[in-house]
């Protein structure tokens, strides 16, 4: 019986510790919405793949219709400016910051702003 009580106490402490750690991690998560120049499904794939490789980014999702990229990132590892810069270096505008000219030229023709939504 004594061993069972000790085991219960140890398990309770472990659960409390795990819960506190999960809350601490969420405090460092930020969500950023960026207006982009994306025009198609290929843009979505390209941008979301690029964000997956960006340090500190936990998830990203582009809504092609609204051209809004939603990025969840760890604020201990990166910041909003770095995320926008990563979007620019992928070839897309990020809010008021224009795409890197070199990266934009490398985009497929269907992904360029001039192509329009399709």
Beta strands, then each sheet from edge to edge (+ up, - down):
strand 1: 29-35
strand 2: 57-63
strand 3: 68-74
sheet 1: 1+ 3- 2+
end
